[in-house]
Amino acid sequence: MLKDFKAFIMRGSVVDLAVGVIIGAAFGSIVKSLVDDILMPPIGLATGGIDFANKFIVLKEGAKAAAPYASLAEAKAAGAVTMNYGLFVNQTVTFLIVAAAIFLVVKLVARLQAPVLVAVPTVPNTKGCPFCATQIPIAAKRCPNCTSQL
């Protein structure tokens, strides 16, 4: 049984899948850093520093403290039931930015993997008749249109 398990693990598709998962996790952390460290600070400045993380609706007040709650953490600490629409907005914006970043990376990789077409000079197979200016095969000794000797 151990021998069969070893054969299963060493199959190419299982190893490829494991490598893909590891590379995907590393790529995910790179994209998360791109979003959190590069893209979100300018977006925060552009929106005037609005933080949606503390936007919520209290559905049921907590037993420990009375509303209004200054922050989501305070509401959670009081045991209030909240609908956290601000966190949903943050996650949606983050998802859209991550999707756009992944789209750009995929387009870049596709461009890098695209085969480079090299222009191969072609040898012409026709020539112009000096008498009637029509195109004729290069090997022709007489023009088929004007019957001139070439």
C-alpha positions in Angstrom: 0.0 0.0 0.0 2.9 2.4 0.8 4.4 1.6 -2.6 1.1 2.5 -4.3 0.8 5.8 -2.4 4.4 6.7 -3.4 3.5 6.0 -7.0 0.4 8.2 -6.7 2.3 11.1 -5.2 5.2 10.9 -7.7 2.8 11.1 -10.7 3.5 14.3 -12.7 0.0 15.7 -12.4 0.1 15.6 -8.5 3.5 17.3 -8.4 2.4 19.9 -10.9 -0.7 20.6 -8.8 1.4 21.0 -5.7 3.8 23.4 -7.4 0.8 25.4 -8.8 -0.7 25.7 -5.3 2.6 26.9 -3.8 3.2 29.4 -6.6 -0.4 30.5 -6.3 0.0 31.2 -2.6 3.2 33.2 -3.2 1.5 35.1 -6.1 -1.5 35.8 -3.8 0.8 37.4 -1.2 2.4 39.5 -3.9 -0.9 40.7 -5.2 -2.2 41.4 -1.6 0.9 43.5 -0.9 0.4 45.4 -4.2 -3.2 46.2 -3.2 -2.5 47.0 0.5 0.9 48.8 0.2 0.8 50.3 -3.3 -2.7 50.9 -4.5 -4.8 51.5 -1.4 -2.8 54.4 0.1 -3.4 56.7 -3.0 -7.1 55.6 -3.1 -7.4 56.5 0.6 -5.9 59.9 -0.1 -8.2 60.4 -3.1 -11.3 59.7 -1.1 -10.3 62.0 1.8 -9.3 59.2 4.2 -12.7 57.6 4.3 -12.5 54.3 6.3 -15.4 52.0 5.5 -14.2 49.5 8.2 -16.3 51.3 10.9 -19.5 51.7 8.9 -22.2 49.4 10.3 -25.8 49.2 11.2 -26.8 48.0 14.7 -29.5 45.3 14.4 -29.7 44.6 18.1 -28.0 46.5 20.9 -25.6 44.7 23.2 -26.3 44.1 26.9 -23.0 45.7 28.1 -23.3 49.2 26.7 -25.8 51.5 25.1 -25.8 52.7 21.6 -24.5 54.7 19.7 -21.2 52.9 19.3 -18.2 54.8 18.1 -16.6 51.9 16.3 -17.3 48.4 15.2 -14.9 47.0 17.8 -16.8 48.8 20.5 -20.1 47.4 19.2 -18.7 43.9 19.1 -17.2 44.3 22.6 -20.7 45.3 23.9 -22.2 42.2 22.3 -24.3 44.1 19.7 -25.5 42.4 16.6 -24.3 44.4 13.6 -24.5 44.4 9.8 -21.0 45.4 8.7 -21.7 46.9 5.3 -18.4 48.9 5.5 -16.3 45.7 5.6 -18.3 44.4 2.7 -17.5 47.5 0.7 -13.8 47.2 1.6 -13.7 43.6 0.6 -15.5 44.3 -2.7 -13.0 47.1 -3.6 -10.1 44.9 -2.7 -11.5 42.1 -4.8 -11.9 44.5 -7.8 -8.3 45.8 -7.4 -6.9 42.3 -7.1 -8.9 41.1 -10.1 -7.5 44.1 -12.1 -4.0 43.4 -11.0 -4.3 39.7 -11.9 -5.7 40.6 -15.3 -2.8 42.9 -16.0 -0.3 40.3 -14.9 -2.0 37.6 -17.0 -1.9 40.0 -20.0 1.8 40.7 -19.4 2.6 37.0 -19.2 0.6 36.2 -22.3 2.5 39.0 -24.1 5.8 37.5 -22.9 4.9 34.0 -24.0 3.5 35.1 -27.4 5.7 33.7 -30.2 7.9 36.3 -31.9 7.1 36.4 -35.6 10.3 36.9 -37.6 9.8 38.4 -41.0 11.3 35.9 -43.5 12.3 37.6 -46.7 10.4 36.0 -49.5 11.8 35.4 -52.9 9.6 36.9 -55.5 8.1 34.4 -58.0 7.0 37.0 -60.6 8.5 39.9 -62.4 7.2 42.7 -64.5 7.2 42.5 -68.3 9.2 45.5 -69.5 7.0 46.0 -72.5 3.4 45.6 -71.2 4.0 46.0 -67.4 2.1 42.9 -66.5 3.3 40.4 -63.9 4.7 37.2 -65.3 6.6 34.2 -63.8 10.3 34.7 -63.3 11.2 31.7 -65.4 9.2 32.9 -68.4 11.2 33.6 -71.7 8.2 35.2 -73.5 5.4 37.4 -72.1 2.0 35.5 -72.4 0.2 38.9 -72.7 2.2 40.8 -75.3 4.3 37.9 -76.7 7.5 39.9 -76.3 10.8 38.0 -76.2 12.3 38.5 -72.7 
